[in-house]
């Protein structure tokens, strides 16, 4: 009698909606090689990957951070939090040292993760950190604030220059830097081209060049355009 009852209950469950309410394994959508290649060629995927290269030791929404993306595989962070002042350097450890080529190889072999956050893990980011004195941090931060205040005037001047020359833009073929500032209240992201205006280098680019020299001196290496960071 007991075995018949068990069989009856199993049959009832199988034919009712009760079974459909049981936890189901998540369905992971497949991504074709063509989809991966298209995502990469759009440029937005690479940007999303690089944007998520961030020191794991930084709590979200706290502290004061200035970031410069010198190349796609190298970012420097000027950081202050809870009375601690640091300079961080993150460099991608990928074959050939070129992040774009590495991601393209993944896409060609259908191994490019759909989520850019998972692609970051494949870059094998190496982190270096150096403690700074408060006075040195304030000096570096003040220089950035000066450059930032002049940046908006530069935007106006650049627009006037383009209009005078009947040009839509001028930085397409120039080397550029991505600069991020986050003080836990304001968040700014600037893509600044290393393109002189009327023969003059902009204040922001001057600051980037100075910051680059400070990073290179602190970590005993140098940035090479198109290749990334090297200590050789």
C-alpha positions in Angstrom: 0.0 0.0 0.0 2.8 2.4 0.9 4.7 1.7 -2.3 1.5 2.3 -4.4 1.1 5.7 -2.6 4.6 6.7 -3.5 4.1 5.8 -7.1 0.8 7.8 -7.1 2.5 10.9 -5.7 5.3 10.7 -8.2 2.9 10.4 -11.0 0.8 13.3 -9.7 3.9 15.5 -9.4 5.0 14.6 -12.9 1.6 15.6 -14.4 1.1 18.8 -12.4 2.6 22.3 -12.3 4.2 21.5 -8.9 7.2 20.0 -10.6 7.7 23.1 -12.8 8.1 25.2 -9.7 11.2 23.3 -8.7 14.5 25.2 -9.1 15.8 24.8 -12.7 19.4 25.0 -13.9 20.1 28.5 -15.4 20.2 28.6 -19.1 23.3 30.3 -20.4 22.8 31.8 -23.9 25.4 30.8 -26.4 27.4 33.4 -28.2 28.6 32.7 -31.7 32.1 33.5 -33.0 30.6 36.1 -35.2 28.9 37.8 -32.3 32.2 37.9 -30.4 34.0 39.4 -33.4 31.3 42.0 -33.8 31.4 43.0 -30.1 35.2 43.4 -30.3 35.2 45.4 -33.6 32.7 47.9 -32.2 35.3 49.1 -29.7 32.8 49.2 -26.8 33.9 45.7 -25.6 37.5 46.7 -25.3 36.6 49.9 -23.5 34.4 47.9 -21.1 37.3 45.6 -20.3 39.8 48.4 -19.7 37.3 50.4 -17.6 37.0 47.4 -15.2 40.8 47.2 -14.6 40.7 48.5 -11.0 42.8 47.6 -8.0 40.9 45.1 -5.9 42.0 46.8 -2.7 40.0 49.9 -3.5 36.5 49.9 -1.8 33.7 51.1 -4.0 32.6 54.7 -3.5 35.3 55.6 -1.0 38.5 57.6 -1.1 39.9 60.0 -3.8 41.3 58.5 -7.0 42.8 59.9 -10.1 43.4 57.4 -12.9 45.3 57.7 -16.1 45.1 55.1 -18.8 48.5 55.4 -20.5 47.9 52.4 -22.8 45.2 49.7 -23.0 47.4 47.5 -21.0 48.7 50.0 -18.4 46.8 52.2 -15.9 48.2 54.3 -13.0 46.1 55.3 -9.9 46.8 58.2 -7.5 44.9 57.3 -4.4 44.0 58.8 -1.0 41.9 57.1 1.6 41.7 57.2 5.4 45.0 59.1 5.7 46.8 56.7 3.4 48.4 57.9 0.1 49.4 55.6 -2.6 50.4 55.3 -6.2 49.3 52.1 -8.0 50.3 50.7 -11.4 48.3 47.9 -13.1 49.8 46.2 -16.2 48.3 43.4 -18.3 50.4 40.3 -18.6 49.3 38.9 -21.9 51.3 37.3 -24.8 52.9 40.0 -26.9 51.9 42.6 -24.4 49.0 43.9 -26.7 45.6 43.7 -25.1 43.7 44.2 -28.4 45.6 41.4 -30.2 45.0 39.2 -27.2 41.3 39.7 -27.2 41.1 39.3 -31.0 42.9 35.9 -30.6 40.2 34.9 -28.1 37.4 36.0 -30.4 39.0 34.2 -33.4 39.0 30.9 -31.4 35.5 31.5 -29.9 36.9 32.0 -26.4 36.0 35.6 -25.8 33.8 35.8 -22.7 30.4 37.5 -23.3 30.9 39.5 -20.1 33.9 41.9 -20.2 34.4 41.5 -16.5 35.4 37.9 -17.1 37.8 39.0 -19.8 39.6 41.2 -17.3 40.5 38.1 -15.3 42.3 36.7 -18.4 44.5 39.8 -18.6 46.5 38.6 -15.6 46.8 42.2 -14.2 50.0 42.7 -12.2 49.8 45.3 -9.5 52.5 47.4 -8.1 52.0 49.9 -5.3 54.1 52.6 -3.7 53.3 54.6 -0.6 53.4 58.4 -0.8 53.8 61.1 1.7 50.9 63.4 2.3 52.8 66.4 1.0 53.7 64.6 -2.3 50.2 63.4 -2.8 48.8 66.9 -2.3 51.4 68.3 -4.7 50.4 65.8 -7.4 46.7 66.3 -6.7 46.9 70.1 -6.7 48.7 70.0 -10.1 45.8 67.9 -11.5 43.2 70.2 -10.1 44.9 73.1 -11.8 45.0 71.2 -15.1 41.3 70.2 -14.7 40.2 73.8 -14.1 42.0 74.8 -17.3 40.6 71.9 -19.2 37.2 73.4 -19.6 38.7 76.6 -21.1 40.7 74.4 -23.4 37.5 72.7 -24.6 36.1 76.1 -25.6 39.4 77.1 -27.3 39.5 73.8 -29.2 36.0 74.3 -30.4 36.8 77.8 -31.7 39.9 76.4 -33.4 37.9 73.7 -35.2 35.3 76.2 -36.3 37.9 78.6 -37.6 39.6 75.9 -39.6 36.3 74.5 -40.8 37.0 71.1 -39.2 34.7 68.8 -37.4 37.4 67.4 -35.2 41.1 67.1 -35.0 42.1 64.3 -32.6 41.1 61.2 -34.6 44.7 60.3 -35.6 46.3 61.6 -32.4 47.4 59.6 -29.4 45.1 60.0 -26.5 44.7 59.3 -22.8 41.7 58.4 -20.7 41.6 60.3 -17.4 39.2 59.5 -14.5 38.7 61.4 -11.3 36.5 60.2 -8.5 36.4 61.8 -5.0 33.4 59.7 -3.8 31.1 62.6 -4.8 32.1 63.8 -8.2 33.0 61.5 -11.0 34.7 62.7 -14.2 35.9 60.8 -17.3 38.0 62.6 -19.9 39.3 61.3 -23.2 42.0 63.8 -24.0 44.0 63.7 -27.3 47.6 64.7 -27.3 46.9 67.3 -30.0 48.4 70.8 -29.6 46.2 73.8 -30.1 47.8 76.6 -32.1 51.1 74.9 -31.4 50.6 74.7 -27.7 50.2 71.5 -25.6 47.2 71.6 -23.4 47.5 71.9 -19.6 45.9 68.5 -19.2 48.3 66.8 -21.5 51.2 68.6 -19.7 49.9 67.2 -16.4 49.6 63.7 -17.9 53.2 63.8 -19.2 54.4 65.0 -15.8 52.4 62.2 -14.0 53.8 59.7 -16.5 57.4 60.7 -15.5 56.5 60.4 -11.8 55.0 56.9 -12.4 58.0 55.8 -14.4 60.4 57.0 -11.8 58.4 55.4 -8.9 58.3 51.9 -10.6 61.5 52.0 -12.5 60.1 51.5 -16.0 58.6 53.4 -18.9 55.5 53.5 -21.1 55.9 52.8 -24.8 53.1 53.9 -27.1 51.5 51.0 -28.8 53.3 48.5 -26.6 52.5 49.3 -23.0 54.8 49.2 -19.9 58.3 47.9 -19.8 61.0 47.7 -17.2 63.8 47.0 -19.7 
